[in-house]
Each structure stands twice: as structure tokens, then as C-alpha cells.
Amino acid sequence: MAGRRSLGRQFTWLWAAYAISAYGSGIGFGAFSFLAILELDAGPAEVSALAAAGLAVGAVVALPLGPWMEFRRKRPVMIAMDLVRFAALTSIPVAYALGWLTFAHLLVVSVVVAAAKLTFNAAGGAYLKSLVPPRDLLVANGRFESTTWSATAVGPPLGGAAVGLFGPVTTVVADGVSYLLSALGIRAIGGREQQPGRTGAPRLRARDVLEGWRWILAHPGLRPLFLNTILVNGLIMAAEPSLAVLMLGQLGFEPWQYGLAFAVPCAGGLIGSRLAPRIGARFGQRTVLRTAGALRACWPVGLVVVSDGAAGLALVMVVEFGLILCISLFNPVMATYRLQHTPNDRVARTLSAWSISSSAAIAALTALWGVLASVTSPRLAIALAGALLLVTPLLLPRDDGARDPFRRGPRSSARPGWGWRRGRAPGSGRRRRRRAAGSAPPTRDPSA
């Protein structure tokens, strides 16, 4: 089966490093908010600013790093970004133990971690393309996607239990150590990574910063996919705080029920990511992108009618399960399509531009929807996000009629070797001679 075949020892180490950091991030999910609220007495405005500023400023800091790493070996960059995150996160428990922890410290660390994450992801995508054969890219991306959803399902509950037993600093330590272990795993990949050859100017220019966006916006397939993904991710994340306020505040759900409502549906992510290679091979990239991309926009509007009690909790689980299932089908195929349609000398800049745009859009829309929910109501903010999501399928790439290299073609019913001689197609010599003589070859197929 495609999803279980080995992709080699080097990929196994890369996957293991990714899994360790993913589970560490899952355990540390919400740790900064817990620290700000429980230890620094921060209010809702400060907590929201902490989340938004980390994404927005981190995106700005990461802006020049895409062109900088494009023509460098990617493994050293990935290791360096892991070590930067380890050092930044480790500074929090040290400051806490010494009584020096401040809100400004948390803000600086959130920016550093966000910028390092964006840089690591861009370098990791470029390295994956050089490590895995093109035919195995979807299988590799599917495994990363399944790891993400399993970490999302398991990590936050473990982190919540750790916070209750040992305090919020414990989860920060776990997250930081996971990056150190990830760096060691990437180091253990071994082998010699080829130095990328520089194209164009010998030195980094200011215009190189925008090269990733130029490539995305000029490509007829990547451009609509980029706009669709940015808008969908932004609207989904923008409605999450309003949903939290609605469920925990107005509807009276307990925190464990709120966590359960989002942990259980992650099973859909495991199912979708496992099925993505099979479905992609059966129906083709374009069909999966259009179908799963459209379906993932239809679920969030159902959250508008969530009510209290068991029925409301079940509704949230069903909606989130359907949403995550479609996302986990869409994401690996989208990531594979993006790598296949980006030249090797632009991969890092393209992925960096994509991630920076996504982070900036999520930060901006989250802040905007927070204001909207305060002025109107959380339910109305969720309804508006859901209504806008229903329009986003219009931005998905359309079928251009070209052959999909990802789709398996039908098997021929002819016996092997029939009509083939010395590498020529059946009748090719006769047709060539008849064309030279001015007569058309007889055929029963009017489309031939």
C-alpha cells in the first residue's frame, strides 16, 4: 500500500524529527496564554495582542529569511531554527524561576518562535523536494499531515493535564526540549546535501524578497490556490475566539468539554491524511483540490446554530470532524501540487512567501473578527465568517484540460507488444507514408 511503503532512512529521520516537534507543540498549545493569565494577570486584550503580534511581527521578521536561505543548504537552516526556538523557549522557565518573567518577555519569545517556524517550514519544504522522489511527495506530505492531526488530538489534553498538575511552565519546557530533539533528529539524517546553485545576481538583492510572491501570482494554478488558502485559513482561525467565547461563556460548556469538542474530531484528520495518496492517485490532483477545497468551506457555517447541552456539543464535533476531514485531504495534495509547480531555485522563497502571507492574514482577520464580535455578538461573527467561506470555492483553480500527472490512467486492454515494433507506435510507418502520398489513413474513430 502506498501509504505504508518505506521512503528511505533519511525520510524516516526527517519524519521522526517532525513528529517530536509536532507533539511538543501540541503539549505546549496555549502555554503563553496560560502564563499570561495565571502568572501575569493579563486581560483578554493582552492575550489577544500576544497571539496576533506573534504572528504578525514574526512574519515581518521572517520576510528577508526566504531569499537568504534559498541558495544555502537547508538542513543547517532547519537545525539552526530548531535551536533558536529551543533557546527562546528555555529562557521562559529560567526567567520564571528567577522572578524576571514579564509580558514583554513573552511577546518577544512569541515573535522569535513565529519567525523561526516560518523559516523552518520553508526550508523543510525545499529539503523534502530534494529528498523524496516526485512520485512519493504526496505520500510524504500525507504522513506529515497525519502526524499533525494526531499531535493535535493528543498534545493539548496532555498539556492541559500537565498545567493542572505542575503549572504552565512545564508545557513550555516540553515544547522547548522537543525542538532540541528535532534538531538532533535532523542532524542524524546524514548524507551530504548538495549546495544549491545560485541563479541570477551573485548577491542578495532587495527585489529577491518579493520573488516568491511574483512566482505565485504569475502562475495560473498557484495564484488562485494561494488566494483561496489564505482566505479560508484566515476565516476559519478568525472565528475560533468567537466560538470559544460562545461555548465557554454564553452556553456554559466546561473547559474539558470544549477541549473534547476539538480533540475527538481530529480523527478525521488521521483518516483524511491516510486516504489522500489513494484518492489523489485515483481521481487526480485537480479533482481533489476542487472537491475537498469546496467541501471544507461548507462546514463552519453550521456552528451558527450550536446550542448548549449534549446536542450542541455533538453538533460542534460533527462540524469539526467534517471540516478537518476535508482539510486533511486538501492539504497534502495542495502541498504536493505547490512543490511540483515551483522550480527548485524558487522553492524556499515561494514557501516563505506563502507562510508569511498566511500568518499575516490570520493575525489581521483574527483582530478584525475580535472587534466585530465585541461590537455585535460572537454568534453573528461566526455567521459572517461562515457566509464568506461559502464564496471561497470560486477562487479554486479550474480544470485547464491538461493531463494530470498524479492520476493513474486506465489500463490498456491490448496484449503487451501487439502492434509495437522497434519502439514505434502501431501503424506509424503506414500513416507517415500515406500522408506523404497525400491520402488520409482509413479509421473508424471520427475523433482520431
N, C-alpha and C positions, 0 to 999 in steps of 0.2 A: 504494500500500500504506500502511496506517495507520501502520506503524512508521517510514516514511521521509518522510512529508509534513512540510512546514515548519510550525512552531508560532510563527513570527514572530521578528523580530530580537531582541526583548527576551529571549525564552526562550533563544535561541541564546547570548547573552552569559551568562545565568544558568547554562546547562548547561556552557559553557566554563569558567566560574569554579569550578563544582563539580568538573569533571574535573581541573583543575590541582591543587586541594587534595586530591582523592582520590589522585592519583598521588604527590603529595608525601607523604601519609600512608602510602601503600604503601611508598615508598622508606624512610621513617623507621620502619617497623614494627620493633619490638623494640629501637629505639635506646637507650631508657632502660635496658633490661636489659643491653645490651652495655656501656654506660658504667658501670653499677653493678658489673658483674662484672669487666670488663677494666681499668678505671681506679681503682675504689674498693674492689676486693677484697670485694665484698658476697657474702654467702652465700645459699642458697636461701630462707631465711626472710625476709631483707631484700628479695630480689627479688619474692617473692610479696606482701609487705606493700606494696611500691611499686605493684604493679599493682592490688591491692584497694583501697588507701587512695585512690588517684587517682580511682577510680570512685565510691567511697562518699562521700568528703568533697566531691568535685566535685558530686555530686547534691545534697548539703545546701546547698552554696553557691549552686547554680542554683535552689533552691526558690523564693525570692521574685522571681526574674527573670521568670518566666512572667507573673504578673499585672502586673508593671511594664511589660512591653513590649506587652501586649495592645492598648492603645489608643494606641500610638505607631506611626509609620511603620516598616515592617520593614526596608527597605533600610539605613537608617543603623545599625540594631541589628546587622545582618549584617556590615556593614563594620567596625563597632567590634569585634565579636567576632573577626573575622579579624585585625585589628591587635593585639588583646590577645594572641592566640596567637603572632603574629609576634614581638612584643616579649618574651614569656615564653620562647620557644624560642631567640631570639637571645641571651638572657642566658647560656645554657649554654656556647656556644663562647667567649664573652667571659670568663666565669669560668674556663673550662678553660685559656685562653691565659695568664691571669694567675695560675694555680695556686690559685684560690679555690674550685674546684668541690667540693661536699660532697654527701653523701647527702640531707641536709635540703633542699638546693637543688633536687635532682631531685624530691623529694617535693612541694615547693611548686609547682614548674612543672607537674607531672603533675596536681595539683588544679586549677590555673588553667586548663590546657588542657582538662580534662574539663568544667569548668563552662561555659567558653566554647563548647565543642562542643555541649552540651545546649541552650544558649540559641540558638546559631546555627541548629540544626536546627529548633527550634520556630518561630523567626521565618521561616526559609526555607520551611517547610510552609505557614504562613499567607500568605506572599507569593506562593507558587506558586498557591494557590487564587484569589487576586485577579488573577493574571497570565494564567492559562490558562483557556479556556472549560471548563465541566464535561465536555463530551463528549471533551475531549482530555487529561483528567487522567491516565488510565491510560497513554496513550502517553508523556506526560511522565515519569511515575513509572517506566515501563519503561526509558526512556533513562537515567535516573539509576541504576537497578539494574544495567543492563548496564555502565555506567561503573564502578560499584563493583567488579564482579567482574573486569573487565579490569584495573583498577588492582591488585586483589588478586593476580591472576596474574602481572603483570609487575613490580610495585613491589618486593616482598620479595626476589626474586632479584637485581634491580639494587642494592637496598640492601645485600644480603649481599656482593656483589662490591665495592661502594664501601667497606664496612667493611674488607674484606680488603686493599684497595689503599691507602686513605687514612686509615683509622681510623674509629671510631664517631661522632666529632663531625661528620663530613661529612654523614651522613644527617640529623642534627638541623638542620644549616644548610639542606639541601634542603627539609626539611619546613617550616621557618620561612619561607623565601622563597616557597614555594607559597601560603602564606596571604596574603602581601603581594600576590602576583599575583592571587589570588582577590578580594581587596578592590578592586583596580583593575578587574577584570572586572565586578564588581557595580556599581561606580561608572559604568562605561561603558554600563550598561543604558539609562540616560537615561529621559526621560519624567518625569511628575510623579505620584508616588504619593499617593493620596488619604489624608487624615488620618482614621483610624478614629474614628467617633463613640462617645463614652462612653455606656454604659448603666448604670443603677443609680446608686449613690452617686458623687458627684463626685470623691472621693479614694479612694486605695487603702486597703482595709481588711484586717484580719488574715484574715477569712474568705475573701477573694478568693484566698488562697494555695491553698486546697483546692477551688476551684471546678472545676478541671479533673477532679479525681477524682470530684467529685459528678456531673458530667455523664456521665463514663464509666460509673460504677457504676449510674446511673439509666437508662441507655439499654439496651434489651433486646438489641440487636445488638452494641454496643461492649463491654458488660460481659464476656460470655464470650470474645470475641475478645481483649480485654485480658488476661484471666487466662490464656488459652491461650498467647498470645505471650510473656508474661513468663516463664511456667514453661518453655516449650520453649527459648527463648533461654538462660535460666539454666542448664538442664540440659546443653545442648549445650556451652556455654562452660565449665561446671564440669568436664566430663570431658576437656577438651583438655590440661591439665597432666599428668593421669594417663596419657593416651595418649603424650605426649612422653616421659615417664619410661619407659614400657613399651617404646617403639620405640627410643629413643636409648640407654637404659640396659640393660634386660634382654634385648632382642632384638638389640642391636648394630648398628642401622642407622646409616649415616653421616649427618652433618648435611645434605649435599646430597640424599640420598635422602629424608630427612624433609621437606625443603622441596619436592622434586619431588612427593611424595605429596599435597601440598595445593595446589600450583600448577597441575598438569595438570587436576584436576577442576573448576577454575574455568571451564573451557569450558562446563560445564553451566550456570553462571550466565549466560553470554552467550546460550546457546540459550534458556533459560527466560525471560529478560527480554525477548528478542525475540519470543517466542511469546505472552507474556502478553496483549498487546492483542487478538490474534486469538482466543485461546482464551476470554478474558473476553467478547468480543463474541459468540462462538458459543454458549457454554454458560451465560453469566451469572455474576455475581459470587458468588452464594451457592454454586453448584456448584463453582467453582474454589476458594473458600475451604475448603469442606468436604473436597474431594478432595485437593488439594495439601497442605492443612493436616494431613490424616490421614497421607498418604504420607511427609511429611517426618519424622514421628515414628517411622517403621518402620525407617529405615536405621541409626542409630547402634548398635543392639544387635548388629549384625554385626561390630563392631570387637572384640567379646569374643574371637573365635576367631582374631585376627590372629597370624601366626607369623613366623619370620624368613625371610630369603631373598626371592627374586623373587615367590613366591606370596603371601607376606604383604604385600609392597609393592603388588602388583596388587589384593589384596583391599581395602586401605585406599583406593586410587584409585577402585575401583568404588563402594564405600560412600559416599565423599565426593562422587563425581560425582552419584550418585542423590540424596543429601541436598541438595546445592547446586542441582541442577536443580529440585527441588520447592520449595526456599526461594525461588528466583528467580521462580518462577511465583506463589507465595503473596504475597510482599512487595509488589509493585506493586499488586496487586488489594486487599490489605489497606490499604495507604496511601491508595488512592483511595476505598475504602469509608469509611475514617475521616474523610477530608476532606468527603465528600458528606454524612455524617450528623452533622456538627458545625457549629453556627451560626457565622457569621463573627465574632461578638463573643466566641467562646469557643475559637477555633482555637488560638491561641498557648498558652493555659493548658492546653488538653487535650493538645496535643503535648508540652508541657513536662512535664506530669504523667506521660505515657506514657514518655518518655525517662528521667526520673528514676527511675521505678519499675523500668524495665528495668536501668538501671545498678546500682541498689541490689541487685536480685535476683541479678544476675550476680556482684557482689562477694561477697555473702553465701554463695551456693551454691559459688562457687569456693573460698572459705576453708573451708567445711564439707567439701567433697569432698577438699581437700588433707589435712585431718585424717583423713578416712576412708581415703584411700589410704595414709597413713602407718601407721595402726593395723592395717589389713588388707593389701591389696595393690592396685596400680594396676588390675589386671585386674578385680578384684571391684568397685572403684569405677566403672569403665566399665560393668560389667554392671548395677549398680544404677541408674545414670543412664539406660541404655537401657531397662530394665524400666519405670521411671517414665514415660519418654517415651511408651511404648505406651498409657498411660492418658490422655494429654493430649487426644486427639481427642474425648473426651467433653465437653470444655469448649468445643468449636467451636460457633458459632451454628447453630441449627436452622432449617429452612425454615419461614417464617411464613405461606406461602401468598400473600404479596403479589407483585405484578408486579415483576420485576427490571428496573430502568431501563437496565441495562447490556447486556441480552441483546437481540439482534436478533430481532424477531418474524418469523413466516413470511409470505412474500409472498402477497397475495390473488390468486386465480385469476380473479376477476371483471375485466371490462374497465373501464378508468377511466371514471368518470362514470355508469356504469349504476346506476339507482335513486336517484341523488342529484339533488336539485333545490333551489336556493336554500339550500344548506348544511344540508338536513335529511336524516336517515337514511332509507333505503328503508322505505316503509310507515308512517313515524312518525305522519303525519296520520291514516291509517286506524285505526291502533291506538288513538290518543287518542280518536277519535270513537266507536269500539266500546266502549272502557272506559266512556265517558260514558253510552253506551246500555245498559250492564250486560251485554254479551256479550264473551266472550273471543275473541281472534283465532285463526283456524284455523292450525295449524302441524304439520309432520311431525316436528319435533325435540322429543322429550319433555323435553329439558333447557332448552328456550327459556322 
